[in-house]
Amino acid sequence: MAGELEGKVALISGAARGMGAEEARLFAREGAKVVLADVIDEEGGKTAAGIGDAALYVHLDVTSESDWQTAIARTEEVFGRLDILVNNAGILRFNLLEQTPLEEYELVVRINQIGPFLGMKAAVPALRRAGGGSIVNISSLAGMQGVGGAIAYTASKFAVRGMTKVAAIELGPAGIRVNSVHPGGVATPMTRPFGGEDESEDSSGYEGPIARIGRPEEVANLVLWLASDRSSYCTGSEFVIDGGEMAGDMPAALRAALADAGAGDQGPSRPGGR
């Protein structure tokens, strides 16, 4: 049985490891040819080799317009077309507003915001040549709400969300869909957990309806859907995958009071009836 992406070609930035690598593996399993792009050349090459003949690794500094043009050209040269772009590359820096150096702010913006801009700009001609396609921009829950201590990251991810909508408006007539994905905490080398390097799945600090950190494969499944024709009526939208964190929370005092009430002999009062 054909996979969801049979006959399609995808380029994924930041694909040497983490979410990008998981997306590349899943795309290949679903029938796509995949170009993994990153600056971590040794690790990226190994990831591509592990996928097999359906994968190609290319060096890509997402802040370089010429690197993007070369990566797109190489994709078409080897695989003949480009149908899907996933702007996944990004970095995370924590700092308070008053303590954030301009150089740090600019670095985050260049990679997280200018990178996707250059990627979309470079990919559009190839997507037009293919007759249309899908762009998936990886933003963050920090592109939906403020995150204290991460002003540069938050600003860049809000920008990705906005650029996605503009691109969707402009590119819709060409059959190119553009959507953004907004993960909460995900266990990757960049964020595990909250910037740590611990390999364990530490769920401390997660108090949402699904009280654990997310897994790269869970995000990859959503990205796959947006890249595939199954999401053919979706464009210009944001898709949150955060274990319910953005749904809100229950005050600790109320949670404790309800727990105490539930522990008693009598349940909560309710209207009478038959």
C-alpha positions in Angstrom: 0.0 0.0 0.0 1.3 3.4 -1.0 2.4 5.7 1.8 1.0 9.2 2.6 3.8 10.9 0.7 4.4 8.5 -2.1 6.1 10.2 -5.0 6.8 13.4 -3.1 10.1 15.1 -2.3 10.6 17.0 1.0 13.4 19.2 2.3 13.7 19.5 6.1 16.0 22.0 7.8 17.5 21.2 11.1 17.1 17.5 10.3 20.4 16.1 11.7 18.7 15.2 15.0 15.6 15.8 17.2 12.3 16.6 15.6 13.8 17.2 12.2 15.4 13.8 12.1 12.2 12.1 13.3 10.2 13.9 10.6 12.7 12.8 7.9 12.5 9.1 9.0 8.7 9.2 9.1 8.5 10.9 5.7 10.7 8.3 4.1 8.7 5.5 5.6 5.6 7.1 4.0 7.2 7.0 0.6 8.9 10.4 0.3 12.4 11.2 -0.9 13.9 13.4 1.8 16.6 16.0 1.9 18.0 16.5 5.4 19.6 19.9 5.8 21.7 21.1 8.7 25.0 22.6 9.8 25.8 19.5 12.0 27.3 17.7 9.0 28.7 14.5 10.6 25.5 13.8 12.5 23.3 14.8 9.6 25.2 12.5 7.3 24.8 9.6 9.6 21.0 10.3 10.0 20.6 10.3 6.2 22.7 7.2 5.8 20.5 5.4 8.4 17.4 6.3 6.3 18.9 4.9 3.1 18.6 5.7 -0.6 15.5 7.7 0.0 17.6 10.4 1.9 20.2 12.9 1.0 22.1 15.2 3.4 23.1 18.7 2.4 24.9 21.4 4.4 22.6 24.3 5.1 23.1 27.4 7.2 19.5 28.7 7.2 20.7 32.3 7.6 22.5 32.1 4.2 20.5 32.9 1.1 23.0 31.2 -1.1 23.0 28.1 1.0 19.2 27.9 0.6 19.5 28.3 -3.2 22.1 25.6 -3.3 20.1 23.2 -1.2 17.0 23.7 -3.4 19.0 23.2 -6.6 20.6 20.1 -5.2 17.1 18.7 -4.2 15.8 19.2 -7.8 19.0 17.8 -9.3 19.0 14.6 -7.3 15.2 13.9 -6.9 13.7 15.9 -9.7 11.3 18.2 -7.8 10.4 19.7 -4.5 6.9 19.2 -3.0 7.4 19.9 0.7 9.4 22.3 2.8 9.6 21.9 6.6 11.3 24.9 8.3 12.4 23.0 11.4 15.8 24.5 12.3 15.9 26.7 15.4 17.7 27.6 18.5 16.6 28.4 22.1 18.2 30.9 24.4 16.9 31.8 27.9 17.5 35.3 29.3 15.6 38.1 31.0 14.7 41.1 28.9 17.1 43.4 30.8 20.0 40.9 30.6 19.6 39.8 26.9 22.6 41.0 24.8 21.8 42.4 21.4 24.0 39.8 19.8 22.0 37.0 21.4 18.7 38.5 20.3 19.9 38.9 16.8 21.3 35.4 16.6 18.0 33.9 17.6 16.1 36.1 15.2 18.4 35.3 12.3 18.1 31.5 12.7 14.5 31.2 13.9 12.9 34.0 11.9 15.1 34.9 9.0 15.8 31.3 8.3 12.2 30.3 7.5 11.8 33.5 5.5 14.7 32.7 3.3 13.6 29.0 3.1 10.1 29.9 1.9 11.5 32.5 -0.5 14.0 30.0 -2.0 11.5 27.1 -2.2 8.6 28.9 -3.9 9.9 28.7 -7.5 10.6 25.0 -7.1 7.2 24.4 -5.5 5.6 26.2 -8.4 7.5 24.0 -10.9 6.1 21.0 -9.1 2.5 22.3 -9.4 2.1 23.2 -5.8 3.0 21.8 -2.4 3.1 22.3 1.3 5.2 24.4 3.6 5.2 23.6 7.3 6.9 26.1 9.6 7.8 24.9 13.0 7.0 27.7 15.5 6.3 26.9 19.2 3.8 27.4 21.9 6.0 30.5 22.5 4.5 31.7 19.2 1.0 31.6 20.8 1.7 33.1 24.2 4.5 34.8 26.0 7.3 32.9 27.7 9.1 34.7 30.5 12.8 34.5 30.2 12.8 33.9 26.5 12.1 37.2 24.8 14.2 36.5 21.7 12.8 33.0 21.2 9.2 34.2 21.8 9.6 37.1 19.4 11.0 34.9 16.7 8.3 32.3 17.0 5.5 34.9 16.9 7.1 36.1 13.7 7.0 32.6 12.2 3.3 32.4 12.9 2.7 35.8 11.2 4.9 35.0 8.2 3.0 31.8 7.7 -0.3 33.6 7.3 1.1 36.1 4.8 2.7 33.3 2.8 -0.6 31.3 2.8 -2.4 34.3 1.4 0.1 35.0 -1.3 0.8 31.4 -2.3 -2.7 29.9 -2.1 -3.5 30.6 -5.8 -0.4 28.6 -6.8 -1.6 25.6 -4.9 1.0 26.0 -2.1 -0.3 25.6 1.4 1.5 27.1 4.4 0.8 26.2 8.0 2.6 26.5 11.3 3.1 23.9 14.1 3.3 25.0 17.7 4.8 22.4 20.0 5.0 22.7 23.7 8.0 21.1 25.5 9.4 18.2 23.4 12.3 15.9 24.4 15.0 16.9 22.0 18.7 17.9 22.4 17.6 21.5 22.2 14.9 21.4 24.9 15.5 18.3 27.1 14.2 19.3 29.6 14.1 23.1 29.5 17.5 23.3 27.8 19.1 20.4 29.8 21.1 17.5 28.4 19.5 14.7 30.4 18.4 11.9 28.1 15.6 10.8 30.5 12.0 11.8 29.9 11.6 14.1 32.8 8.0 15.1 33.3 8.6 17.5 36.2 7.2 20.9 35.6 4.4 19.6 33.3 1.0 20.0 34.9 -1.3 20.2 31.8 -4.0 17.6 31.0 -1.2 15.4 29.6 1.4 15.9 32.3 4.6 14.9 30.5 7.0 16.2 28.0 6.2 15.6 24.3 8.0 13.2 22.0 9.5 14.1 18.6 7.5 11.4 16.9 4.2 12.9 18.1 5.2 16.2 16.5 6.3 14.4 13.3 2.9 12.8 12.9 1.3 16.2 12.9 3.8 17.5 10.4 3.2 14.5 8.2 -0.5 15.2 8.1 0.1 18.8 7.1 2.6 17.8 4.5 0.3 15.3 3.0 -2.8 15.7 0.8 -5.0 14.7 3.7 -4.8 18.3 4.9 -5.6 19.7 1.5 -8.1 22.4 2.8 -5.8 23.6 5.6 -3.6 26.7 5.0 -2.7 29.8 7.0 -3.4 28.1 10.3 -1.6 27.3 13.5 -1.7 23.8 14.9 -0.9 23.5 18.6 0.6 20.2 20.0 1.3 20.8 23.7 -0.4 18.2 25.8 -3.2 20.7 26.5 -0.9 23.2 28.2 -2.5 26.1 26.3 -6.0 25.0 27.4 -5.4 26.7 30.8 -4.9 25.4 34.3 -6.6 24.8 37.6 -5.4 26.8 40.6 -3.5 24.7 43.0 -5.8 25.7 45.9 -8.9 24.7 43.9 -7.3 21.4 42.9 -6.6 20.6 46.5 -10.1 21.5 47.7 -11.7 19.3 45.1 -9.4 16.5 45.9 -10.3 16.8 49.6 -14.0 16.9 48.7 -13.7 13.8 46.6 -12.0 11.9 49.5 -15.0 12.3 51.8 -17.9 9.9 52.3 -20.3 12.1 50.3 -19.8 13.0 46.7 -20.4 16.5 45.3 -24.0 17.7 45.5 -26.1 17.5 42.3 -29.7 18.2 41.3 -32.3 15.5 42.0 -33.9 13.6 39.2 -35.3 10.3 38.1 
